[in-house]
């Protein structure tokens, strides 16, 4: 999880670049920091603010509005539900 952009600094997350939607980020956080920083040097401004968690069977993870997140399934069967509302 990464906190929302501060002061609308989309450039730190490279949001909406190369024709992507404004709420998507092209950064592959599993690539390794050296490769990521070389390709996306501004990401250093927010990378240390990221948090890692593991959700176990029966757990629920609430991702607050506008928080950037990445999900990796470590089991062979998973269910994910995403609801956007205003």
Long-range contacts (C-beta under 8 A, 24 or more apart in sequence): 1-50, 1-51, 1-52, 1-53, 1-63, 1-67, 1-68, 1-69, 2-46, 2-49, 2-50, 2-51, 2-67, 2-68, 2-69, 3-46, 3-49, 3-67, 3-68, 4-65, 4-66, 4-67, 4-68, 5-66, 9-45, 11-42, 12-42, 12-43, 12-45, 12-46, 13-43, 13-46, 13-68, 14-40, 14-42, 14-43, 25-68, 29-70, 30-70, 30-72
